[in-house]
Amino acid sequence: MSDYLKLDHIDKTFTRGGLTSEVLKDVRLTIDKGEFISIIGHSGCGKSTLLNLIAGLTQVTNGAVLFENREVNAPGPERAVVFQNHSLLPWLSVYENVKLAVDKVFSGAKTKAERHDWIMHNLNLVQMGHAKDKKPSEISGGMKQRVGIARALAMEPKILLLDEPFGALDALTRAHLQDSVMDIHARLGNTMIMITHDVDEAVLLSDRIVMMTNGPAATIGEVEEVKLERPRNRLDLVSDLRYIASREAVLRFLYERHRHVEAA
């Protein structure tokens, strides 16, 4: 399978006030079309910076992000981002928040009626069609995240980038949204890259888990392949030896990194 997305020897440094900080060093990874990748590591290891480089929100210092053999150096609708903070505009309704993205991407390609149908299609995909006229202040945190996902999907991205999308949610809401994301991934088959601190979430959702070393100058330490068939049911996986093995591998990596920090 040809490289769909390639992180080619990426370095990233930031310079502020004459001081240079090396955040990422020689990051190398290839991702296939339709894969679900989780990126995990301790705070400060550059996970969000790496996601921003893929999104084109930040420029690489050395190396390149290559998407379909073209260098990424700016944001584009083929790479949509869902942040931990849903970033909905509070004065717009649920429908209008999604419409903003659809009009931006499809104003010349779809008629007004087609754009309306597309907005409703994506709201219904995340089970939020019933709340289309509500303002963000009138819906729960989990519902806001669903709208954020609908807005990103409405751009019809080839890659969906998720920056700890469920981090601020309670456990039950988080579980429901994880199931929704698995269902969306199964239906659409698009590539998803997610940052998370939750080991169980990473194992449940991912095809591969990318484990980052500690910063500064963080890089990819290990990559764990999750050998579980899809669709996945969280209750069935509790006693699955493959699930347990992947979970243990990630926990061991993170524990060892934490121990090195304490010893430093």
N, C-alpha and C positions, 0 to 999 in steps of 0.2 A: 504494500500500500504506500503510495507516495506521501511525502510530508505535506500535510494540510496547513499546519501552523508550526513554525520552527523558531525556537529561541536559540540564536546562533552566537555563542561566546559573548553573552551580554555582560557588560560592566555598567554600573551606575554610580556616579558620585555627585554629591551636592556641595556647592561652595557658598558659604555665608560668612560675611564679615572677615574675609581673608582665610577662613578655616575650611578645609576640605574634608568631607566625610564620605568614606567609601561604603556604600550600602550593599551593593551586589557585586559579585566577582565571578566571572566566567560561568554564567548560567547557561546550560545547554540542555535542551529538551525538544523533542518532536511530539506532536499531538496529531492523531488521526481524526478524520472527519467523523462526527457522531460520538466521539469519546466524551465521557464525563470524568473530568480531572479535578481532584481536590488538592489544594496547597495548604500545608499545615506546618506549624513551627512556633517557637516561642515569640513573645512580643519583641518587636524591634529587629526581626530577621528579614524585613523587606518584602513581606508577602503583598501588601497593598501597593508598594512601589512596583513590584513585578506586574501586578494586574493593570496598573496605570500605564505601564509601558506597552502591554498588549493592546490596551484600549486606544493608545496614541495620545493619551492625556499628558504624558511625560516623555521626553526624548531620551534615548539611550546615550550613554557616554561613549562606549565602544561596543562593537558587535552590531547585531541587527535582529529585529523581529520581522520574520518573513511570513506573510499570509498569502497562500496560493501563489507562492514564488514572487510576490511583490512586497517591497519593504514598507513597513508601517511607520509613518512619521507624523500622523495626524488622526484625530477622531474620524469615525465613519459609521454610517448606519448599519453596516454589516457586522459591527462589533458593539453590541449594546451592553450597558452596565446597570446592574441593580445594586444600590448601596445599602448599607445597614440602616441608614436614615433614608426613608422612602423618597424624600425630596419632592413631595407633591406640593403644588402651589395651592395654598390654603383658600384663596378666593375663587378657585375654580372647582366645579363639581368633579366627581369621579370620571364621568364621561368626557368633560372638557380637558381634564389632565391627559387622558389618552389621546384625545383629538389633536392636541397640540403636537404630539410626536407624529401622528398619522399625516396631518396636514403638511408638516415639514418634509416628510419623506415622499409622500405620494400625491402631492398637490397637482403635479403634471401628468400623473400616470393613472389616477383613479377619479371617477366622477364623484360629486358630492354624495350621491346615493351609495356608491360603492364604498366610499370612505366610511360612511355611517355603518354599513353592514360589517365592514372590517373591524371597526371599533367595537361593535357589539359582539362580534365573533370572539375577539380576544378577551373582553370582559367576561363572557360566558365561559371561556376556557379556564379562567381562574375562579369561576363561580361568583362573579361580582356584577353580573348583568342587572340583578334586582336592585342594586344600590347606585345605579348610574347617575341619579340626580342628587345624591348626597354630597356634602362637602367633607373634606378630610376630617374636620373636627367632629363630624357626626358618626364616624366609624371607628372601629377598634384598631389597635396597632397591627394585628395580623391581617385585617382587611386592607389597611393601607399598603402593607407589603404586597398583597395580592394585586392591588392596582399598579404598584410599581413594576411588578413582573409583567402585568398585562401591557403596560405602556412600552416596556422594553421589547416584548414579543411582537407588538403591533408594528414595530419598525422592520419586522421580518429579518432579524439578524441571522447571519450564518454562525456567529459565535455569541453566546450569552455569558457575560462575565458577572459573577455574583460575589460581592465583597461582604462576607459575613451577613448574609441577608436575613438570618433568623436569630442573630445574636442577642437582640433586645427583647425577644418574645418569651412568654412563659412556655413551659415544657409541652403542654398539650397542644397549644397553637403551633409551636415549632414542629411537632410531629405531624400535624395535619398539613402544614405547608411543605414539609419534606415529601410527604406522599403525593402532594399536588405536583411538585417539581419532577418527581419520578414519572408520574403519569404524562406530564407535558413532554419530557424527554423521550419517552417511549412513543408518543404520538407524532412528534415533529422530527425526531432524529437529528436535532441540531447539536452542535458541539457546545458543551458547557464547562466552564472553568470556575471553580468556587474556592474562596478562601474561608477557612473555618478553624476554630480552636477545639471543636468537638470531635473526638476520635470516633465515637459511634456513628455520628452523622456522616463523617468521611467514608467509613467502611460501608454503611448502608447505601449511599448514593453513587459511589465512584466505581469507575473501571480501574483507575490507578490513583494512588495517593502519593503526591510529591512532598517529601519531607525536607524542609530547609534547615541548614545549619544556623547556629546563632550568629548575629551580627556583632561587630561590623564586618564588612566584606563577606556577607552570607552567600552561600551557594546551595546547590541541591546536594543533600547528603545521601539520601536513598530514595528509591521509588518502589512502592509496594503495589504489586498487581493484585487486585481483588478478584479472586476466581469464583465468583458467584453468578449463577444464571439470572437472567431477567425474565419476567418481572420478579421483584423481591418483596417479601412480606416480613416486616420487622419481627413479628412474633415467631415466625418459623425459623428466623436466623439466630435466635437466642442460643440455641444448642448446636448450631451448625459448626463443625470443626473448622471449616475454611474461614468462616466469619471470626471465630475465636482466634485463629492463627494470625489473620491480618490485623485484628485489633491489638493483639499482643505485640506484633512487630512494630506497630506505630508507637504504642505506649513505651516500649523498651527504648526506641530511638529518642523520644521526647524526654524520658526519664534520664537517660545518659547525658543528654545535652544540658538538662537542668542541673545534674550533679557536677558537670564541668564548670558551670557558672558559679555554683556555690563554692567550689574549690579554688576558684580564681582569686 
